[in-house]
Amino acid sequence: MPAPAVYLDHAATTPLDPKVLAAMQPYFAAEYGNPSSIHAMGQHAEAAVERARSEVAAVLRCPTQDVIFTSGGSESDNLALRGTAFASRELRGASRVLTTPVEHPAVLRTAEALARQHGFSLDLLPVDHFGQVDPDDLRRRLTPDTAVVSVIHANNEIGTVNPVTHLARLCAEQGIPFHTDAVQAAAHLDLQELTDAPALISIGGHKLYGPKGVGVLRCPSQIPLLPEITGGGQEHGLRAGTHNVPLIVGLAAALKLAAETRPVEHARHSGLRDRILSRVLAEVPQAVISGHPLQRLPNHASFCFHQLDGNALVAALDRSGYACSSGSACKTGDPTPSGVLLALGLPPAWALGSLRVTVGRSTLPREVDGFLSVLPAVIQAVRSAGGN
Ligand SMILES: *Cc1c(COP(=O)(O)O)cnc(C)c1O
């Protein structure tokens, strides 16, 4: 193993919090009961799952019946889109899916599959050059035929935060299900105002210092949803399969911890983020911020640099001891520009030179300063190598 890098890629995943690991530990071995069993061991496991559900519901301030445990953010997105699309078609013949070009692939590819394989029509709402949806645009495009609307809460690539509570209320007025992917947002933003609106909300464990492979879909009971995974009656009949008890316990502990530490971490993170944003703009020629300069995740700085290979930059930074990303973790090795950046109107010569720097709970100011002190020279070196 090489010397550990300074980890500045918390939007890709976060380290498991030791308190979360401790909460999960008993359920990997000693407490192995199946929550669906009648005997005491089963009951004990069921109590752990229901305790976790209550903790999640308390953080989100929603009824416990609204909380569906899944295998992660991707499954929550799939269940929300497919489950509401099929239910809306069955109940009211609606056949149109309305989303945006800046969604995570778990939403966008799912919407495309609903169109290609299941006969839905797909419409994309426009976004402005920060990646935000204008509520008036949504209002104009809502039709009785709309089966579901999905708009990302906080963008993983560019950090931009959307006015999702407003969008959720517009959809609710027309009786149309509204879903938001809050997998990035849940670690950093208070979701209570959003939860007061009848929105479906996706959350994933590993983006908030919890385990990988577990997520939540919050689905208000008045929104019709059909299951994707059928079988036993787990999760109110909406998601079959024996509960992954340790991971569910871990997700709840992580979400609770995120809510408790949020005020302090929000201030600390935004200080580091703003230092990165301003110093890069001041010290690197031909650099722009991607996404909204202010309405963005507190831990998220992202840029585009003209005439530079973003993947080469990330590799060079890694050799200098800093783990960053060129955008989303899902695009490793893909030489085509990000659809999210193109949707902002950035030309390919800028969109190919993307860099995402996301700080976390353990990031120290001196680590950020160390990063900022090497970045301009690394960029210059990558630019001149690319010119040959
Ligand atoms: C990571 C991420 C997902 C996918 O979550 P997994 O738990 O990794 O499946 C979905 N949406 C956004 C915005 C993400 O950042």
The ligand as a Gaussian input file, in Angstrom:
#p B3LYP/6-31G(d) Opt

LIG

0 1
 C      -24.157000       7.759000      -4.660000
 C      -25.423000       8.292000      -5.218000
 C      -26.465000       7.436000      -5.612000
 C      -26.344000       5.924000      -5.555000
 O      -26.343000       5.464000      -4.245000
 P      -25.746000       3.981000      -3.935000
 O      -26.074000       3.790000      -2.491000
 O      -24.281000       4.065000      -4.204000
 O      -26.477000       3.043000      -4.819000
 C      -27.628000       7.991000      -6.099000
 N      -27.759000       9.324000      -6.200000
 C      -26.803000      10.182000      -5.832000
 C      -27.031000      11.648000      -5.947000
 C      -25.593000       9.702000      -5.330000
 O      -24.633000      10.551000      -4.991000

